[in-house]
């Protein structure tokens, strides 16, 4: 910190050495009236501010820039003796370059966070447990079609918007977190929009403040509008159910395999063709550890050329591949097989579906 001490006549009484890096003052200026000197090339109003404080006896604080562009916090106060008598003026300069850099970085981080919230259809919230009031990002309301002033701030009124079928689950998730059963609060629920419909919110948070006894005071978190993903999930689930019904009545043998290669479904025709019931098949994988598969000339296929391994490697469907498949009982049957990858809601590989029939003699 740099400091300048002036007497009651605004003559220079003393100053710290570091002041010479900020002003034009030098040791030869000691004892001279300040208004006879050119004090600062960068801040022409310094003398006026000092005279104002000397006249009004009120402290003054400003941020200034030096000639080199460095930011300083300047504070001018009346200089008082031990008897509280005014005996001049004290001017201090504190280098706030680091503080400014940190502030700039913090502002940039806040801007990036806000951009991420907007792009990701997310909103933060902060619940004061004692008052029941929730402070939240405006998007928590606007994503549901409300204006900010229309959306409730009381936690119980907000919870009243949750779909009746999801309400108890959401409340239990919060009770479990507040009581320490779970380390975080995490739940997905439907919440009513202004027009009476519903959107899906994924809500996640945790306790951020406790009292001296360890009781929760505040809980904060973030909500994400996951409606598009949920609608896709419901649509895929519906498609999956329809597909199973079609496969069950199909004259072709069909297997569903998960991403680990485990058989999770086999229709009746598959049980007949593969010589095992559904329970037996679901205890197997569809790879080289549980099946012996040969080409039509009787040559054992390398493990990487097995149907499931091929799907996992290429992520592409295949048609009309001919195999000799050795059944659990030991017999080999010629099969024509078609395979296709299946995807999860997130678009990741979830497994594969295989449809097969007995190969006809050429």
Secondary structure by P-SEA (a helix, b strand, c coil): cbbbbbccccccccccccccccccccccccccccccccccccccaaaaaaaaaaaccbbbbbbbbcccccccbbbbbbbbcccccccbbbbbbbbaaaaaaaaaaaaaaaaaaaaaaaaacbbbbbbcccccbbbbccccccccccccccccccaaaaaaaccccaaaaaaaaaaaaaacccccccbbbbbbccccbbbbbbcccccccccccccccccccccccaaaaaaaaaaaaaaaaaaaaaaaaccbbbbbbccccccccccaaaaaaacccaaaaaacccccccccccccccccccccccaaaaaaacccccccccccccccccbbbbbbbbbbbbbccccccccbbbbbcccccc
